[in-house]
Amino acid sequence: MLFSHKEQMPRPVTPVPTFQLDPMFIRKFSLGIDDQRAMTRLLRIADILIVVATGTGAYWARHGAWSLPDEYIVAIGIGALLAANYIHIARLYEFSELQRFALQFGSLTASWLAVIVTMLLIAYFGKVTQSYSRVWGVTWFATAYLLLVLARGAFLLLLDRWRESGDLTYNVVVVGAGEPGQKLLQHLKRHQRSAVRVVGLFDDRKTRIPETVEGYPLDGTVDDLLLFVRENRIDQIAIAIPWSAQERINTILQKLSTVAVDVKLCPDEAAFEIPNMGYDTVAGIPMLTVLKPPLTGWSRILKGFEDRILGALILLVIWPVLLVIALGIRMTGPGPILFRQLRYGFNNNEFTVFKFRTMRTEASAESSDQVIQASRDDPRVTSFGRFLRRTSLDELPQLFNVMRGEMSLVGPRPHAVAHNVEYAEIVDRYLVRHKVKPGITGWAQVNGFRGETSTPSMMRQRVQYDLQYIENWSLLFDLKILTLTLFTGFVHENAY
């Protein structure tokens, strides 16, 4: 399609205003996807430098010397390492989140408090608190927090300036006016907050194509695109053509081989209907990841440390309570102190869950295919057992399941095998709960969804909260749930 009449002329692109700097400098630092990653890496380095610099400066302000003793160097190094990891866990290095200052401020505050608490615990249990100046510590923590906040504020101002100048946008040209191109344009319209801007639409065909697609006028053929790229700032060319048209794709790629722009092949139509969790290569072949475990790599290791360390500390603190409860159960009548039952855990593997026995011996001896959920005023529950269930103290032995690696402190609550089989058939995505270890407490429990689930609707609500937890897991999220459990999770009207 050549420019034979006015309607077919390429849409003019308004020159993007720039700072009063060398144009090549601005072009180099226009924020494309790779540049966004570079900016977040620079911000990560800046955070580490702030923590190190303020720790060193606080020592100079307190002692009047720049030569730090070894113990101070170690402390500053640990603080910088913790800060980098906690801030990363809080997702504060994701470019899309950097543009929301309120979220940044709240999460940064929580992350820095986590750094302070962790360092104080390390110093306390390491018995080295006397080795450090309290004035130095307070000065360091306060100035580092202030500068971390100011650094993000400055970064946001810089982003605003780039946004106003147009350098924050990522300019994309779409090749293909057929159905894949239409779906791509629809998708880009729905995600305009990502700063992606469609600046041109081209198609190598000259017949059977509309003049506009999703509100974008057709600017010409691929031959016209070669001239368009030279005259406009383009960050990426997206080829949205069915993969079955291999010869057509090869012809387009051959024509575009001379342009100094990233050329991407848009996934086929099915990719718009399935989740995208990134790409990887297998023997050099690119593969689209559509499903993966929610906890992998460092996240899995971090949650493992959380469970074992906090679980051990909790057991050390509450072991007298466990003894008192065990004596109380023994005094209420014959039978075992602990109730054991098969439950489904991680990856649908069975394990034996521990609870304090709250029912009479004959009621606790039900087979797994005869499990009946406890109801209000259930006659099977003993008087002491009713107190344990009301306060959720009957769940405490599950700390031993945590130490054995079968459960987590926080996660979806495990259900009896019979209930699992029943609800897996009637509740959508029910078994997704088993992609993580079950927990003693969970997001559903602190939101009131606990106790008896007498209808499928009640279970669906509980599952929705479980899935929300799985999809948004972070260490801070776990700590939030554990904190809420102290105030709302133990005693609840649905606990009986």
PATI-363797 format. One record per residue (C-alpha): residue in one letter; x, y, z. Coordinates in Angstrom, 3 decimals, decimal comma, always signed. Each point is the difference from the previous one (the first is absolute). Layout:
<pts>
residuo  east  north  up
A  X  Y  Z
...
</pts>
This chain:
<pts>
residuo  east  north  up
M  +0,000  +0,000  +0,000
L  +1,675  +3,233  -1,144
F  -1,133  +3,493  +0,943
S  -2,428  +0,504  -2,887
H  -2,418  +2,315  +1,808
K  -0,227  +1,990  +3,177
E  -1,723  -2,639  +2,135
Q  +2,860  -2,410  -0,629
M  +2,754  +2,368  +1,037
P  +1,877  -1,129  +3,125
R  -1,215  +1,561  +3,204
P  +2,434  +2,761  +1,004
V  +1,688  -0,498  +3,333
T  +0,513  +3,139  +2,050
P  +3,674  +0,413  +0,881
V  +0,578  -0,938  +3,605
P  +1,167  +2,957  +2,155
T  +3,304  -0,598  +1,730
F  +2,149  +1,511  +2,705
Q  +2,488  +2,619  -1,067
L  +2,706  -2,592  -0,510
D  +1,692  -1,659  -2,902
P  -2,671  -1,876  -2,024
M  +2,078  -3,175  -0,142
F  +0,234  +0,069  +3,796
I  -3,781  +0,139  +0,268
R  -0,465  -2,725  -2,631
K  +2,409  -2,250  +1,858
F  -1,902  +0,321  +3,242
S  -3,568  -0,137  -1,302
L  -1,690  -2,462  +2,273
G  -0,589  -3,157  -1,927
I  -0,494  -3,308  +1,779
D  +3,733  -0,650  +0,372
D  +0,557  +3,548  +1,248
Q  -2,731  -0,455  +2,604
R  +1,842  -3,025  +1,325
A  +3,223  +2,008  +0,040
M  -1,682  +2,768  +1,996
T  -1,273  -2,438  +2,630
R  +3,497  -1,485  +0,270
L  +1,432  +3,468  +0,518
L  -2,595  +0,652  +2,690
R  +0,960  -3,255  +1,715
I  +3,669  +1,079  -0,028
A  -1,000  +3,444  +1,303
D  -1,885  -1,583  +2,932
I  +3,043  -2,076  +0,955
L  +2,292  +3,027  -0,251
I  -2,375  +2,047  +2,159
V  +0,008  -2,640  +2,744
V  +3,801  -0,307  -0,089
A  +0,618  +3,756  -0,219
T  -2,377  +0,897  +2,829
G  +1,444  -2,720  +2,232
T  +3,495  +1,323  -0,610
G  -1,106  +3,625  +0,396
A  -1,811  -0,787  +3,251
Y  +3,211  -1,508  +1,395
W  +1,946  +3,128  -0,964
A  -2,671  +2,222  +1,584
R  +0,173  -2,005  +3,243
H  +3,738  -0,731  +0,257
G  +1,601  +2,586  -2,281
A  +1,923  -2,586  -2,043
W  -0,430  -1,642  -3,395
S  +1,918  -3,148  +0,929
L  -2,678  -2,489  +1,053
P  +0,675  -2,959  +2,317
D  -0,624  -3,441  -1,485
E  -3,245  -0,542  +1,931
Y  -1,474  +3,204  -1,459
I  +1,021  -1,012  -3,521
V  -1,719  -3,357  +0,492
A  -3,155  +1,665  +1,344
I  -0,194  +2,438  -2,904
G  +0,563  -2,816  -2,486
I  -2,789  -2,087  +1,548
G  -2,297  +3,035  -0,006
A  +0,655  +0,671  -3,694
L  -0,580  -3,668  -0,888
L  -3,239  -0,175  +1,994
A  -1,254  +3,272  -1,483
A  +0,641  -1,139  -3,574
N  -1,821  -3,295  +0,580
Y  -2,933  +1,315  +2,047
I  -0,648  +2,829  -2,450
H  +0,176  -2,504  -2,860
I  -2,437  -2,334  +1,782
A  -2,386  +2,959  +0,395
R  +0,088  +0,365  -3,819
L  +1,309  +3,538  +0,184
Y  +2,323  -0,550  -2,948
E  -2,801  -0,716  -2,464
F  -0,187  +2,921  -2,407
S  -3,804  +0,072  -0,064
E  -0,060  +0,381  +3,798
L  +2,619  +2,779  +0,048
Q  -2,561  +2,462  -1,359
R  -2,278  -0,290  +3,066
F  +1,585  +1,998  +2,831
A  -2,597  -0,876  +2,655
L  +0,626  -3,715  -0,552
Q  +3,750  +0,575  -0,098
F  -0,057  +1,960  +3,255
G  -2,046  -2,582  +1,898
S  +1,915  -3,031  -1,248
L  +3,367  +1,711  +0,470
T  -0,915  +0,861  +3,589
A  -0,978  -3,604  +0,715
S  +3,161  -1,316  -1,684
W  +2,311  +2,291  +1,964
L  -1,745  -0,876  +3,260
A  +0,558  -3,667  -0,874
V  +3,713  +0,773  -0,486
I  +0,188  +1,709  +3,404
V  -1,827  -2,812  +1,808
T  +2,144  -2,673  -1,667
M  +3,241  +1,782  +0,921
L  -1,133  +0,481  +3,589
L  -0,866  -3,702  +0,249
I  +3,380  -0,973  -1,455
A  +1,794  +2,288  +2,460
Y  -2,065  -1,261  +2,943
F  +0,357  -3,713  -0,663
G  +3,629  +0,490  -1,016
K  +0,613  +1,799  +3,320
V  +1,799  +2,892  -1,702
T  -2,314  +2,888  +0,880
Q  +2,657  +1,505  +2,279
S  +2,432  +0,237  -2,902
Y  -1,954  +2,765  -1,711
S  -0,903  +3,567  +0,836
R  -3,738  +0,528  +0,402
V  +0,371  +3,578  -1,251
W  +1,717  -1,314  -3,125
G  -2,767  -2,547  -0,587
V  -2,845  +2,495  +0,383
T  +1,779  +2,551  -2,196
W  +0,699  -2,599  -2,683
F  -3,520  -1,424  -0,080
A  -1,633  +3,435  -0,089
T  +2,217  +1,606  -2,657
A  -0,027  -3,101  -2,228
Y  -3,804  -0,138  +0,094
L  -0,269  +3,722  -0,808
L  +2,384  -0,243  -2,951
L  -1,655  -3,163  -1,343
V  -3,335  +1,821  -0,065
L  +1,546  +3,126  -1,554
A  +1,748  -2,095  -2,653
R  -3,303  -1,497  -1,095
G  -1,636  +3,410  +0,031
A  +2,764  +1,335  -2,237
F  -0,352  -2,978  -2,299
L  -3,740  +0,626  -0,315
L  +0,639  +3,647  -0,919
L  +2,435  -1,189  -2,651
L  -2,600  -2,433  -1,352
D  -2,590  +2,794  -0,135
R  +2,423  +2,157  -1,980
W  +0,685  -2,848  -2,412
R  -3,725  -0,675  -0,313
E  -0,716  +3,648  -0,871
S  +2,817  +0,055  -2,545
G  -1,182  -3,232  -1,615
D  +3,195  -1,940  +0,675
L  -1,771  -2,336  +2,396
T  -2,173  -1,437  -2,748
Y  +0,948  -3,167  -1,829
N  -0,881  +0,530  -3,666
V  -1,237  -3,104  -1,803
V  -0,854  -0,633  -3,636
V  -2,355  -2,886  -0,737
V  +0,364  -1,975  -3,211
G  -3,170  -1,914  -0,849
A  -3,585  +1,222  -0,270
G  -1,579  -3,445  +0,284
E  -1,480  -1,693  +3,043
P  +3,311  -0,396  +1,913
G  +0,739  +3,699  -0,579
Q  -3,479  +0,951  +1,174
K  +0,427  -1,995  +3,214
L  +3,410  +1,547  +0,618
L  -1,383  +3,525  -0,450
Q  -2,906  -0,794  +2,337
H  +2,459  -1,297  +2,581
L  +2,206  +3,095  -0,258
K  -3,049  +2,241  +0,400
R  -0,914  -1,774  +3,252
H  +3,527  +0,463  +1,343
Q  +0,619  +3,647  -0,800
R  +1,454  +0,532  +3,509
S  +3,029  -1,994  -1,128
A  +1,109  +3,090  -2,015
V  -0,094  -1,967  -3,266
R  -1,210  +2,157  -2,908
V  -0,986  -1,311  -3,420
V  +1,400  +2,466  -2,546
G  -0,629  -1,898  -3,215
L  -1,904  -2,871  -1,612
F  +1,262  -1,655  -3,167
D  -0,921  -3,033  -2,063
D  +1,865  -1,565  -2,911
R  -3,256  -0,806  -1,822
K  -1,617  +2,486  -2,382
T  -3,491  -1,500  -0,159
R  -2,626  -1,378  +2,425
I  +1,148  +2,194  +2,876
P  -1,983  +2,750  +1,773
E  +1,083  +3,624  +0,049
T  -0,168  +0,092  +3,815
V  +0,451  -2,671  +2,653
E  -1,086  +0,630  +3,617
G  +0,038  +3,728  -0,741
Y  +3,500  -0,017  -1,522
P  +0,232  +0,971  -3,695
L  +2,076  -2,182  -2,287
D  +3,215  +1,861  -0,852
G  +1,238  -2,079  -2,902
T  +1,872  -3,139  -0,929
V  +3,204  -1,455  +1,429
D  +1,906  +1,894  -2,695
D  -1,504  +3,235  +1,333
L  +1,019  -1,049  +3,509
L  +3,680  +0,097  -0,982
L  -0,294  +3,737  -0,661
F  -2,212  +0,537  +3,065
V  +2,646  -1,486  +2,305
R  +2,672  +2,379  -1,276
E  -2,143  +3,076  +0,615
N  -1,510  -0,857  +3,408
R  +1,147  -1,287  +3,362
I  -0,999  -3,665  +0,131
D  +0,958  -2,325  +2,844
Q  -1,509  -3,230  -1,296
I  -1,699  -1,537  -3,007
A  -2,513  -2,696  +0,953
I  -0,887  -2,452  -2,778
A  -3,545  -1,236  +0,723
I  -0,548  -2,588  -2,703
P  -1,186  -3,637  +0,324
W  +3,002  -2,264  +0,441
S  -1,432  -2,304  -2,640
A  +0,827  +2,698  -2,620
Q  +3,689  -0,909  +0,131
E  +0,892  +1,182  -3,496
R  -1,650  +3,373  +0,625
I  +1,834  +0,403  +3,305
N  +3,343  -0,856  -1,601
T  -0,564  +2,619  -2,720
I  -0,811  +2,699  +2,583
L  +3,014  -0,921  +2,139
Q  +2,264  +0,175  -3,028
K  -1,225  +3,530  -0,790
L  +0,381  +1,149  +3,615
S  +3,475  -1,487  +0,429
T  +1,545  +3,383  -0,827
V  -1,833  +2,124  +2,605
A  +1,731  +0,933  +3,268
V  -3,078  -0,816  +2,105
D  -0,989  -3,012  +2,135
V  -2,258  -2,264  -2,036
K  -2,209  -2,391  +1,991
L  -2,226  -2,808  -1,181
C  -3,293  +0,209  +1,876
P  -1,212  -3,359  +1,402
D  -2,817  -1,699  -1,855
E  -3,630  +0,589  +0,963
A  -0,009  -2,625  +2,764
A  +2,494  +2,086  +1,982
F  -2,695  +2,626  +0,626
E  -2,192  -2,575  +1,743
I  +2,570  -1,636  +2,301
P  +2,061  +1,484  +2,846
N  +3,482  +1,269  -0,792
M  +2,611  -0,602  +2,694
G  +3,077  +0,720  -2,084
Y  +2,131  -1,758  -2,550
D  +2,824  -2,477  +0,261
T  +2,043  -2,094  -2,378
V  +0,226  -3,772  -0,181
A  +2,909  -1,205  -2,127
G  +0,013  +3,420  -1,664
I  -3,731  -0,027  -0,816
P  -2,036  +2,866  +1,575
M  -2,810  -1,248  +2,211
L  -2,938  +1,938  +1,452
T  -0,576  -0,704  +3,697
V  -3,734  -0,189  +0,759
L  -0,028  -1,707  +3,414
K  +2,633  -0,211  +2,711
P  +0,209  -0,553  +3,763
P  -0,639  +3,206  +1,963
L  +3,038  -0,543  +2,236
T  +3,267  -0,756  -1,747
G  +3,646  +0,885  +0,448
W  +0,732  +2,499  +2,729
S  -3,684  +0,400  +0,870
R  -0,239  -3,670  +0,930
I  +3,237  +0,166  +1,998
L  -1,098  +3,167  +1,788
K  -3,351  -1,482  +0,999
G  +1,800  -3,109  +1,236
F  +2,222  +2,130  +2,251
E  -3,059  +1,904  +1,207
D  -1,806  -3,205  +0,965
R  +2,916  -1,684  +1,767
I  +1,372  +3,043  +1,840
L  -3,334  +1,497  +1,100
G  -1,437  -3,469  +0,687
A  +2,913  -0,852  +2,303
L  -0,252  +3,339  +1,807
I  -3,746  -0,419  +0,526
L  +0,484  -3,525  +1,389
L  +2,650  +1,279  +2,426
V  -2,415  +2,633  +1,270
I  -3,202  -2,056  +0,257
W  +1,242  -3,409  +1,196
P  -1,442  +0,623  +3,524
V  -3,389  +0,663  -1,635
L  +0,258  -3,293  -1,892
L  +0,687  -1,870  +3,246
V  -2,963  +1,605  +1,783
I  -2,345  -0,867  -2,882
A  +1,281  -3,591  -0,083
L  -0,697  -0,355  +3,751
G  -3,474  +1,507  -0,480
I  -0,860  -2,539  -2,723
R  +1,287  -2,882  +2,159
M  -2,176  +1,142  +2,921
T  -3,195  +0,123  -2,117
G  -0,025  -3,748  -0,629
P  +1,789  -2,903  -1,670
G  +1,453  +0,175  -3,481
P  +3,013  +1,391  -1,841
I  +1,114  +3,595  +0,481
L  +0,577  +0,550  -3,693
F  -2,490  -0,537  -2,806
R  +1,539  -1,229  -3,255
Q  -1,661  +0,136  -3,379
L  +1,061  -0,356  -3,628
R  -0,098  +3,237  -1,985
Y  +1,102  +1,017  -3,481
G  +3,050  +2,254  -0,033
F  +2,433  +1,414  -2,536
N  -0,425  -1,444  -3,502
N  -2,986  -2,064  +1,217
N  +2,211  -2,241  +2,140
E  -1,556  -1,476  +3,134
F  +1,441  +0,729  +3,440
T  -1,138  -0,496  +3,597
V  -1,127  +3,224  +1,663
F  +0,274  +0,434  +3,782
K  -2,627  +1,692  +2,177
F  -0,897  -0,102  +3,662
R  -2,880  -2,431  +0,423
T  -3,205  +1,912  +0,638
M  -2,592  -2,768  -0,497
R  -0,844  -3,102  +1,927
T  +2,095  -3,022  -0,896
E  -2,771  -1,838  -1,835
A  -0,782  +3,081  -2,124
S  +3,670  +0,583  -0,836
A  +0,300  -3,539  -1,345
E  -2,030  +0,698  -3,128
S  +1,434  -1,403  -3,216
S  +1,182  +2,415  -2,660
D  -3,076  -0,643  -2,156
Q  -2,367  +0,842  +2,851
V  +1,378  +3,426  +0,963
I  -2,716  +2,350  +1,219
Q  +0,927  +3,637  +0,568
A  -0,471  +1,309  +3,511
S  -3,094  +2,149  +0,345
R  -1,170  +2,459  +2,637
D  -0,856  -1,767  +3,306
D  +1,310  -3,281  -1,450
P  -0,639  -2,712  +2,640
R  +3,209  -1,813  -0,962
V  +2,165  +2,883  +1,317
T  +1,115  -0,148  +3,648
S  -0,395  +3,014  +2,279
F  +3,748  +0,639  +0,044
G  +0,143  -0,720  -3,721
R  -2,622  +2,661  -0,628
F  +2,285  +2,553  +1,673
L  +2,952  -1,156  -2,101
R  -1,979  +0,247  -3,220
R  -1,453  +3,381  +0,907
T  +3,501  +1,398  +0,571
S  +1,615  -2,042  -2,823
L  +2,528  -1,367  +2,496
D  -0,730  -3,488  -1,328
E  +1,988  +0,945  -3,128
L  +3,281  +0,645  +1,863
P  +1,461  -3,534  -0,471
Q  +0,117  +0,754  -3,713
L  +3,187  +1,904  +0,810
F  +1,601  -3,453  +0,013
N  -1,349  -0,509  -3,531
V  +1,688  +3,275  -0,913
M  +3,325  -1,119  +1,479
R  -0,314  -3,292  -1,925
G  -0,436  +1,954  -3,237
E  -3,552  -1,222  -0,624
M  -1,704  +3,343  +0,681
S  +0,732  +3,729  +0,100
L  -0,887  +2,566  +2,614
V  -2,099  +1,777  -2,647
G  -1,867  -1,633  -2,861
P  -3,348  -1,506  -0,997
R  -1,469  -2,103  +2,797
P  +0,216  -3,766  -0,652
H  -3,310  -1,837  -0,207
A  -0,829  -3,613  +0,715
V  +0,563  -2,358  -2,928
A  -3,730  -0,684  -0,379
H  -0,794  +3,723  -0,122
N  +2,791  +0,568  -2,504
V  -1,435  -2,576  -2,375
E  -3,487  +1,448  +0,390
Y  +0,879  +3,658  -0,561
A  +2,482  -0,650  -2,805
E  -2,964  -1,065  -2,149
I  -2,274  +2,970  +0,723
V  +2,314  +2,976  +0,695
D  +1,911  +1,427  -2,952
R  +3,805  +0,081  +0,440
Y  -0,307  -1,579  +3,427
L  +3,099  -2,175  -0,447
V  +2,150  +3,049  -0,851
R  +0,227  +0,425  +3,781
H  +2,439  -2,915  +0,024
K  +2,626  +1,841  -2,033
V  +1,343  +1,227  +3,363
K  +0,276  -1,641  +3,396
P  -3,104  +0,232  +2,210
G  +0,204  +2,393  +2,931
I  -0,983  +0,281  +3,646
T  -1,590  +3,347  -0,815
G  -0,802  +1,672  -3,292
W  -1,416  +2,990  -1,833
A  -3,466  -1,578  -0,055
Q  +0,072  -0,618  +3,767
V  +0,927  +3,563  +1,008
N  -2,806  +1,227  -2,262
G  -2,554  -2,069  +1,903
F  -0,262  -3,046  -2,284
R  +0,673  -2,762  +2,466
G  -1,820  -2,754  +1,813
E  -2,846  -1,940  -1,562
T  -0,644  +0,297  -3,746
S  -3,550  -1,301  -0,248
T  -0,584  +1,123  -3,610
P  +2,112  +0,016  -3,204
S  -0,399  +3,789  -0,100
M  +1,802  +0,371  +3,331
M  +2,849  -2,183  -1,259
R  +0,235  +2,006  -3,237
Q  +0,461  +3,189  +1,999
R  +2,725  -1,614  +2,085
V  +1,745  -1,299  -3,126
Q  -0,063  +3,465  -1,593
Y  +1,958  +1,401  +2,940
D  +2,423  -2,944  -0,149
L  +0,637  +0,608  -3,695
Q  +0,496  +3,703  +0,624
Y  +2,652  -0,869  +2,584
I  +1,770  -2,443  -2,336
E  +0,088  +2,455  -2,897
N  +1,269  +2,909  +2,118
W  +2,358  -1,730  +2,427
S  +2,772  +2,000  +1,647
L  +1,804  -0,155  +3,318
L  -1,695  +3,225  +1,092
F  -3,393  -1,502  -0,914
D  +0,783  -2,974  +2,270
L  +1,047  +2,282  +2,854
K  -3,201  +2,005  -0,447
I  -2,126  -3,157  +0,251
L  +1,897  -1,212  +3,082
T  -0,519  +3,384  +1,659
L  -3,718  +0,014  -0,837
T  -0,267  -3,542  +1,367
L  +1,065  +1,257  +3,430
F  -2,952  +2,397  +0,057
T  -2,709  -1,648  -2,103
G  +1,079  -3,547  -0,818
F  -0,183  -1,811  +3,334
V  -3,432  +0,875  +1,338
H  -2,793  +0,260  -2,550
E  -3,735  -0,635  -0,058
N  +0,469  -2,707  -2,638
A  +2,476  -1,922  +2,150
Y  -1,880  -2,847  +1,696
</pts>
